[in-house]
Amino acid sequence: MKHIPYLITILLLAGAACKKGFLDKQPDESITIEEAFQKRAYAEAFLTDAYASMGNEYYFTDYLGTSPNPYVIAADEMNIPWPEKFEKLMNKGSWNAYNVDAQLWKNMYEGIRKANIFLANIDKTPVDATFSEADKQRWIGEAIFLRAYYHFRLVRIYGGVPIMNAPAGVADDFTKLRRTTLDSCVQFIASECDLAIPKLPVKLTSDRDYGRATAAAALALKARMLLYRASPLFNGNPDYVSFADRDGNKLFPQQYDASYWEQAATAAKDCIDKCEAAGYALYKRYTNPVENYQQMFLDNHNNEVLFAYNAGVTGWMEKCAFPGSLGGWNGYNPTQVQVDAYEMANGMAPITGYQPDGTPIINAASGYQESGYAAADGPDKRWLAGVSNMYVGRDPRFYATINFNGAYFVDRQMEFWQSGADGRGNAGRDYNTTGYLLKKFVNPAANISQGRFLLGTWPFFRLGALYLDYAEALNEAQGPTAEVYEYIDAIRTRAGMPKLPQGLGKDAMRARIWQERRVELAYESYRYFDCHRWKIAPQTDNGPVYGMNISAGSSLQDNAFYKRTLVETRVFQAPKHYLFPIPQSEIDKAPALIQNPGW
């Protein structure tokens, strides 16, 4: 008889840190499967443990030997000062099947196996006065969702993978394990979501349940998977037409199929409509758009969040993003190209391109200036008098996302110049590499020196992202309809930005949607996958990365600091780097697995 050791580290996905909730249950002994599922508490703990493989995407660098979210630093939006991290191997193009973080593969299949075991045994759990059949069906829905979600996390970086829809055992012959076609995986994930949706509540009604899967999460997952399938990387990509397994089965779609854009649009609209009917809405708690955007990521489990992970009270985000003068590590450094991406408050692009040497092509009509300093404070003190004009009059989301030289944060102005309190001259190994620090997600109420941190959550799905998903898919399917404008403008209006100009063609609207995703979803793990699925990564993830001149400057208004300076040169090899390599350790166990092209 099989025994399952329950030495489980239970995730704290529920509610605020001071409240007990769904994931606070833990059996404390080794018991058989039959015994476990004959008791509700043990069965629930088994389901709880199935959530554990989600990983904490709140961590942008490896934590305890693994990188749950390497995608932010691997994209063109951020840099870090620590060269040994896995993400820097990706930046340098020096990663391979032997040094890739194998946990990204292992953790997903571990979660899938737990979900499968739960689904195979939950029928053994008796219903009673405190545990109804409806309760059981909800748990089944959660496990089905988790199984679909973990497969999605694999597909988005590997393409088609082995579908595991039944418990795997130690006696199984893994030498016969094979990859499934991309379309089979997409269909499996979508159908699993369809199975889960009617079993789950659309919206949670008790903070005890925060962290549990909902129908909203399943609707969002289905829409996201279909959006990725419709995109150029997975939709008749000529780079993969000849990629086949050992039996000659082609693993990727052979032809472009425009109908997937319609399917993605339909799924996204279905998600939006059902979520809004259940009480979800764009976050609009504060009238100041800077404050509103910043607080949206600090106000845990608010009505815009469809599914979130409780990142705990670790202080990791604050330690990595706080400046040195506040006890931080200066580590999460936005790149200059990401700073440049924020429009002016009038809706015009400040920079329209770059010369070969990195010199920006400035859009003079926008009002953007790279010389001189602000004569007065900005509205709501978005900038203070004396800061560089580079940071004056930008999209409100810029001020909620980026800490720049002279920005006011917590109780002081940032001093990123060389001899400043937060500059390289006052830092050792933990120095600011670009002259910027991440502000988004960072709680200013934390105090590193006192060890005071607050609960953080990581939104896997939020309604605003579904608005952008829908607008993109609908534009690709039907062109810039009134609804495309409606959903993009809803995001821009909430952010305090002008609506899009009327009369855009399909290509121009596509460019505006890509731009909107870049700023609205910045640092939420979207940029990496967007650039890959659009097949523009050779332009975004390859070549020089610039920042300010961190090795110069003696004051806030020292012009030497504000010189665009090369930070590093990144390497992206197409098509090799569009997909992750399957860890060689996994192929050694299952030789029939076919490695991704180029690896």
C-alpha positions in Angstrom: 0.0 0.0 0.0 1.3 3.5 -0.9 2.3 5.8 1.9 2.5 9.6 1.3 4.7 11.5 3.8 3.0 14.6 4.9 6.0 16.7 5.7 4.3 19.7 4.0 5.3 23.3 4.0 1.9 24.9 3.7 1.7 28.1 1.6 0.2 31.1 3.3 -2.1 32.1 0.4 -5.0 33.2 2.5 -6.0 36.7 3.4 -3.9 39.0 5.5 -1.0 37.8 7.5 -2.9 38.0 10.8 -5.8 35.9 9.6 -6.1 32.2 9.4 -7.6 30.8 6.2 -7.9 28.0 3.7 -4.2 27.1 3.6 -3.5 26.9 7.3 -4.2 23.2 7.7 -1.5 20.5 8.0 -1.6 16.9 9.0 1.4 15.9 11.1 1.9 12.2 10.5 2.6 9.6 7.7 -0.6 8.0 6.6 -1.9 5.9 3.7 -3.7 7.4 0.7 -6.9 5.7 1.8 -6.6 7.0 5.4 -5.8 10.5 4.1 -8.8 10.8 1.9 -11.2 9.3 4.4 -10.7 12.4 6.5 -11.8 15.8 5.2 -9.0 17.7 7.0 -6.3 15.5 5.4 -7.9 15.6 2.0 -8.0 19.4 2.2 -4.3 19.5 3.2 -3.5 17.4 0.2 -5.3 19.9 -2.0 -3.4 22.7 -0.2 -0.1 21.1 -1.0 -1.0 21.0 -4.7 -1.0 24.8 -4.6 2.6 24.7 -3.4 4.2 24.3 -6.8 3.0 27.7 -8.0 6.2 29.2 -6.8 6.6 32.8 -5.7 6.8 35.0 -8.9 7.3 37.9 -6.5 11.0 36.9 -6.6 12.7 38.2 -9.8 16.0 36.6 -8.9 16.8 33.2 -7.6 15.7 32.5 -4.0 16.9 29.5 -2.1 18.5 28.1 -5.2 15.7 28.5 -7.7 14.3 31.2 -10.0 10.5 31.1 -9.8 10.4 34.2 -12.0 13.4 34.8 -14.3 11.2 36.6 -16.9 11.3 40.2 -15.6 15.1 40.4 -15.7 15.4 38.3 -18.9 13.2 41.0 -20.6 14.4 44.4 -21.6 12.7 46.2 -18.6 15.1 45.5 -15.8 18.7 44.8 -14.8 20.4 43.6 -11.6 23.9 44.0 -10.2 24.5 40.3 -9.4 26.2 38.5 -12.3 25.9 35.0 -10.9 22.2 34.8 -11.0 20.5 32.5 -13.6 18.7 35.5 -15.1 22.1 37.0 -16.0 23.0 33.8 -17.8 20.0 34.3 -19.9 21.0 38.0 -20.6 24.4 36.8 -21.7 23.1 34.0 -23.8 25.2 31.6 -21.8 22.5 29.3 -20.6 22.0 25.8 -21.8 20.3 22.5 -21.0 22.8 21.8 -18.2 22.7 25.0 -16.3 19.0 26.0 -16.9 17.0 26.2 -13.7 15.5 22.7 -13.7 13.0 23.6 -11.0 10.8 25.4 -13.5 10.1 22.0 -15.1 10.2 19.9 -11.9 7.9 22.1 -9.8 5.2 22.2 -12.4 5.1 18.4 -12.9 5.3 18.0 -9.1 2.2 20.2 -8.8 0.5 18.3 -11.6 1.1 14.9 -9.9 -0.3 16.2 -6.7 -3.4 17.4 -8.4 -3.8 14.1 -10.2 -3.5 12.1 -7.0 -6.1 14.3 -5.4 -8.5 13.9 -8.3 -8.0 10.1 -8.3 -8.8 9.8 -4.6 -11.2 12.5 -3.6 -14.1 10.2 -4.2 -13.0 8.4 -1.0 -13.8 11.4 1.1 -17.3 11.0 2.6 -19.7 13.9 2.6 -21.4 14.8 5.9 -23.1 17.7 7.6 -20.0 19.8 7.4 -18.7 18.7 4.0 -21.3 18.7 1.2 -21.2 17.4 -2.3 -21.0 21.0 -3.4 -17.8 21.4 -1.3 -16.3 18.4 -2.8 -17.1 19.5 -6.4 -15.4 22.9 -5.6 -12.3 21.1 -4.5 -12.4 19.0 -7.6 -12.7 22.2 -9.6 -9.6 23.7 -7.9 -7.5 20.7 -8.6 -8.6 20.6 -12.3 -7.7 24.3 -12.5 -4.3 23.8 -10.9 -3.5 20.9 -13.3 -4.4 23.2 -16.3 -2.5 26.1 -14.8 0.7 24.1 -14.3 0.5 22.8 -17.9 0.1 26.4 -19.1 3.2 27.4 -17.1 5.2 24.7 -19.0 3.7 25.4 -22.4 4.5 29.1 -22.4 8.3 28.4 -22.1 8.7 24.9 -23.7 5.9 24.6 -26.3 4.3 21.2 -26.4 5.0 19.1 -23.3 3.9 15.7 -22.0 0.3 15.9 -20.8 -0.1 14.3 -17.5 -3.8 13.7 -16.6 -3.4 10.7 -14.3 -1.2 10.0 -11.3 2.3 8.9 -12.2 4.0 6.2 -10.1 7.5 5.1 -9.5 6.8 1.9 -11.5 5.9 3.8 -14.6 8.1 3.5 -17.6 9.4 7.0 -18.2 11.6 6.0 -21.1 8.4 6.1 -23.2 7.4 9.6 -22.0 6.9 11.8 -25.1 6.1 15.4 -25.8 2.5 16.2 -26.9 1.8 18.6 -29.8 1.3 22.2 -28.9 -2.3 22.1 -30.1 -3.1 19.1 -28.0 -1.7 21.0 -24.9 -3.7 24.1 -25.8 -6.9 22.0 -26.2 -6.2 20.2 -23.0 -5.7 23.4 -21.0 -8.8 25.0 -22.5 -11.0 22.0 -21.9 -9.7 21.6 -18.3 -10.7 25.3 -17.7 -14.2 24.5 -19.1 -14.5 21.6 -16.7 -13.4 23.7 -13.7 -15.4 26.8 -14.3 -18.9 25.5 -13.3 -17.5 23.9 -10.2 -16.0 27.1 -8.9 -17.3 30.4 -7.5 -16.6 33.3 -9.8 -15.6 35.5 -6.9 -14.5 34.8 -3.4 -16.8 36.1 -0.6 -14.6 35.4 2.4 -11.1 36.5 3.2 -10.6 32.9 4.6 -10.6 31.7 1.0 -8.1 34.2 -0.5 -5.6 32.3 -2.6 -8.1 29.6 -3.7 -8.8 29.1 -7.4 -12.0 30.6 -8.8 -14.0 30.5 -12.0 -12.6 33.9 -12.7 -9.0 32.4 -12.6 -10.0 29.6 -15.0 -11.7 32.0 -17.4 -8.6 34.2 -17.4 -6.3 31.2 -17.9 -8.3 29.9 -20.9 -8.2 33.4 -22.5 -4.5 33.8 -21.9 -3.7 30.3 -23.4 -5.7 31.0 -26.5 -4.1 34.5 -26.9 -0.6 32.8 -26.8 -1.8 30.2 -29.3 -3.0 32.9 -31.7 0.3 34.8 -31.6 3.1 34.5 -34.2 5.4 32.3 -32.0 2.8 29.5 -31.9 0.7 30.2 -34.9 2.3 28.6 -38.0 5.8 29.8 -37.0 8.1 28.7 -39.9 10.9 28.2 -37.4 9.2 25.1 -36.1 7.4 23.6 -39.0 10.0 20.8 -39.3 10.3 20.1 -35.6 9.0 16.6 -34.9 9.4 13.7 -32.4 11.1 10.5 -33.2 8.0 9.1 -34.8 7.8 12.0 -37.2 4.9 13.7 -35.5 5.1 17.5 -36.0 5.0 19.2 -32.6 4.0 22.7 -33.7 1.2 24.0 -36.0 2.2 23.9 -39.6 0.0 26.7 -40.8 -1.3 30.1 -39.6 -4.8 29.9 -38.3 -6.5 33.3 -38.0 -9.5 31.8 -36.2 -7.4 31.6 -33.0 -7.6 35.4 -32.7 -11.4 35.2 -32.7 -11.3 32.4 -30.1 -8.9 34.4 -27.9 -11.2 37.5 -28.2 -14.3 35.5 -27.4 -12.6 33.9 -24.3 -11.3 37.2 -23.0 -14.7 38.9 -23.4 -16.4 36.0 -21.7 -14.0 36.4 -18.8 -14.5 40.1 -18.6 -18.3 39.9 -18.7 -18.7 37.2 -16.1 -16.1 38.8 -13.8 -17.7 42.2 -14.0 -21.1 40.6 -13.4 -19.7 39.0 -10.2 -18.3 42.3 -8.9 -14.8 42.6 -10.3 -13.9 46.0 -11.6 -10.9 48.2 -12.5 -9.3 49.5 -9.3 -10.3 53.1 -8.8 -10.1 53.7 -5.1 -8.0 56.9 -5.3 -8.6 60.0 -7.5 -4.8 60.6 -7.9 -3.9 58.3 -10.7 -0.3 57.9 -9.4 -1.5 56.8 -6.0 -4.3 54.7 -7.5 -1.8 52.7 -9.7 0.7 52.3 -6.9 -1.9 51.1 -4.3 -3.5 48.7 -6.7 -0.5 46.4 -6.1 -0.4 47.0 -2.4 -4.1 46.7 -1.6 -4.2 42.9 -1.4 -7.0 40.9 -3.1 -8.8 44.0 -4.3 -11.6 43.8 -6.8 -9.3 43.9 -9.9 -7.4 40.8 -8.9 -8.8 37.6 -10.3 -6.2 35.2 -8.9 -3.2 36.1 -6.6 -0.5 34.4 -4.7 0.3 35.4 -1.1 4.0 36.2 -1.3 4.2 36.3 2.5 5.9 38.8 4.8 9.5 38.2 3.6 10.5 41.8 2.7 12.3 40.4 -0.3 10.8 42.9 -2.8 11.7 45.8 -0.5 15.2 44.6 0.2 15.9 44.3 -3.5 14.3 47.6 -4.5 14.9 49.9 -1.6 17.9 52.3 -2.0 21.0 51.8 0.0 20.2 54.8 2.3 17.1 53.0 3.5 18.9 49.7 4.0 18.1 48.2 0.6 20.3 46.4 -1.9 19.7 48.8 -4.8 19.1 45.7 -6.9 16.0 46.0 -9.1 17.1 48.5 -11.7 14.7 49.6 -14.5 16.5 50.0 -17.9 16.6 53.3 -19.7 14.6 51.9 -22.6 11.8 51.1 -20.2 11.9 54.6 -18.7 11.8 56.0 -22.3 8.7 53.9 -23.0 6.5 56.1 -20.8 4.6 58.7 -22.8 4.3 62.3 -21.8 1.2 63.3 -19.9 -0.2 64.7 -23.2 -0.2 61.2 -24.7 2.8 61.7 -27.0 5.9 59.6 -27.2 8.9 61.4 -25.9 11.3 59.3 -27.9 10.6 57.7 -31.3 13.8 55.6 -31.8 17.5 55.5 -31.3 20.7 56.2 -33.3 23.2 53.3 -33.6 25.2 54.7 -30.7 22.1 54.7 -28.4 21.4 58.4 -28.8 17.6 59.0 -28.5 15.6 60.5 -31.4 13.5 63.0 -29.4 10.0 63.9 -30.4 10.2 67.7 -29.9 6.5 68.1 -30.4 5.9 66.0 -27.2 7.5 68.6 -24.9 10.2 66.2 -23.7 13.6 67.6 -22.8 16.8 65.9 -21.8 18.5 69.2 -20.7 17.7 71.5 -17.8 16.0 71.0 -14.5 12.4 71.5 -13.2 11.7 75.0 -11.9 8.9 73.9 -9.7 7.3 70.9 -8.1 4.9 68.9 -10.3 1.2 68.1 -9.5 0.8 66.0 -6.4 4.6 66.3 -6.2 5.1 63.7 -8.9 8.5 65.4 -9.3 10.2 68.0 -7.2 11.8 71.3 -8.3 15.4 70.7 -9.3 15.0 67.2 -10.9 16.1 66.6 -14.5 13.5 67.6 -17.1 13.8 64.0 -18.4 11.4 63.1 -15.6 9.0 66.0 -15.9 5.4 65.6 -17.3 5.3 61.9 -17.9 2.5 59.3 -17.8 1.3 59.1 -14.1 2.2 55.4 -14.1 5.8 56.3 -14.5 5.8 58.0 -11.1 4.2 55.0 -9.5 6.6 52.5 -11.1 10.1 54.1 -11.3 12.3 55.8 -8.6 14.5 58.2 -10.5 17.3 60.5 -9.4 15.7 63.1 -7.2 12.4 61.3 -6.8 10.9 61.5 -3.3 10.5 58.1 -1.6 9.5 57.3 2.0 11.2 60.3 3.7 13.9 61.5 1.3 15.0 62.3 -2.2 16.9 59.6 -4.1 20.6 60.3 -4.7 21.7 58.0 -7.4 24.7 60.0 -8.6 28.1 58.5 -7.9 28.8 60.2 -4.6 25.2 60.4 -3.5 23.7 58.5 -0.5 22.3 55.9 -2.9 25.1 56.1 -5.5 27.7 53.6 -6.5 30.4 55.3 -4.5 28.5 54.4 -1.3 27.7 50.9 -2.3 29.7 47.7 -2.7 28.6 44.7 -4.6 24.9 45.8 -4.3 24.9 48.9 -6.5 22.4 50.6 -8.7 23.4 49.6 -12.3 21.2 52.0 -14.3 20.4 55.0 -12.1 16.8 53.8 -11.4 15.0 51.6 -8.9 11.7 49.8 -9.1 8.9 51.4 -7.2 6.0 49.3 -8.3 5.1 46.5 -5.8 7.4 48.2 -3.2 5.7 49.0 0.1 7.0 52.4 1.4 5.6 51.5 4.9 8.3 48.8 5.2 11.3 49.4 7.4 14.3 47.2 6.6 16.5 48.3 9.6 13.6 47.5 12.0 12.6 44.3 10.2 9.1 45.6 9.6 7.5 44.2 6.5 3.9 43.8 5.3 2.1 41.0 3.4 2.6 41.1 -0.3 0.6 39.4 -3.0 1.5 38.6 -6.6 -1.4 38.9 -9.1 -1.3 36.1 -11.6 -4.4 37.4 -13.3 -6.1 40.9 -13.1 -9.0 42.4 -14.9 -7.0 45.2 -16.5 -4.7 42.7 -18.2 -7.8 40.9 -19.6 -8.9 44.3 -21.1 -5.7 44.5 -22.9 -5.8 40.8 -24.0 -9.3 41.4 -25.4 -8.3 44.5 -27.2 -5.3 42.9 -28.8 -7.2 39.7 -29.9 -10.1 41.7 -31.2 -7.9 44.1 -33.2 -6.1 41.2 -34.8 -9.4 39.5 -35.6 -11.5 42.4 -36.7 -9.3 45.5 -36.8 -9.7 48.6 -34.6 -13.4 48.4 -33.7 -15.1 50.7 -31.3 -14.7 48.0 -28.6 -11.0 47.9 -29.1 -10.9 51.6 -28.4 -13.3 51.2 -25.5 -11.1 48.8 -23.6 -7.8 50.4 -24.3 -9.2 53.8 -23.3 -10.7 52.4 -20.1 -7.1 51.5 -19.0 -5.7 54.9 -20.2 -8.4 56.9 -18.5 -8.0 55.1 -15.3 -4.3 55.9 -15.5 -5.0 59.6 -16.0 -3.9 59.5 -19.7 -5.7 60.8 -22.8 -7.7 58.5 -24.9 -6.2 57.1 -28.1 -6.7 59.2 -31.3 -9.5 58.1 -33.6 -8.8 56.8 -37.1 -6.0 54.4 -36.3 -5.5 51.5 -38.7 -5.0 47.9 -37.6 -1.2 48.2 -37.7 -1.2 51.5 -35.8 -3.6 50.2 -33.3 -1.4 47.1 -32.8 1.6 49.4 -32.0 -0.5 51.3 -29.5 -1.7 48.1 -27.8 1.8 46.8 -27.6 2.9 50.2 -26.0 0.0 50.1 -23.6 0.9 46.6 -22.4 4.5 47.7 -21.9 3.6 50.4 -19.4 0.4 49.1 -17.8 1.8 45.6 -17.2 5.4 46.6 -16.5 7.3 44.2 -14.3 4.3 41.8 -14.0 6.0 39.1 -16.1 4.2 40.0 -19.3 6.9 41.8 -21.2 9.1 38.7 -21.7 6.2 36.6 -23.0 4.8 39.4 -25.1 8.1 40.0 -26.9 8.5 36.3 -27.5 5.0 35.6 -28.7 5.2 38.6 -31.0 8.6 37.4 -32.3 10.3 40.8 -31.6 12.7 39.5 -29.0 15.8 39.8 -31.3 15.1 43.6 -31.2 14.2 43.9 -27.5 16.3 41.2 -25.7 19.4 41.5 -27.8 22.1 44.3 -27.9 23.0 47.2 -25.7 21.3 48.1 -22.4 21.6 51.7 -21.3 21.2 53.6 -18.1 22.4 56.8 -16.5 26.1 57.4 -15.9 26.2 55.9 -12.3 30.0 56.5 -12.2 29.7 60.2 -12.4 28.0 63.1 -10.6 28.5 65.0 -7.4 25.0 66.5 -7.0 21.4 66.3 -8.2 22.1 68.8 -11.0 25.4 67.5 -12.2 25.0 67.0 -15.9 27.6 64.2 -16.0 25.2 61.8 -14.3 22.5 62.3 -17.0 24.5 60.9 -19.8 23.1 57.7 -21.4 25.7 55.1 -20.6 26.2 51.4 -21.8 25.4 49.0 -18.9 25.8 45.7 -20.8 25.3 44.0 -24.1 22.7 41.2 -24.1 22.5 38.2 -26.4 19.4 36.7 -27.9 19.8 34.0 -30.6 16.7 33.3 -32.7 15.0 30.9 -32.8 17.0 29.1 -30.1 16.2 31.5 -27.2 12.4 31.8 -27.9 11.9 28.6 -26.0 13.6 27.2 -22.9 15.7 24.1 -23.1 14.3 21.0 -21.4 16.7 20.3 -18.6 19.2 17.6 -19.6 18.6 15.9 -16.3 15.0 15.3 -17.4 15.9 14.0 -20.9 18.4 11.6 -19.2 15.4 10.2 -17.3 13.1 10.1 -20.3 15.2 9.8 -23.5 12.2 9.9 -25.8 11.7 13.6 -24.9 12.9 15.7 -27.8 15.0 18.8 -27.0 13.8 22.2 -28.3 15.4 23.5 -31.5 18.9 24.9 -31.1 19.6 23.4 -27.7 
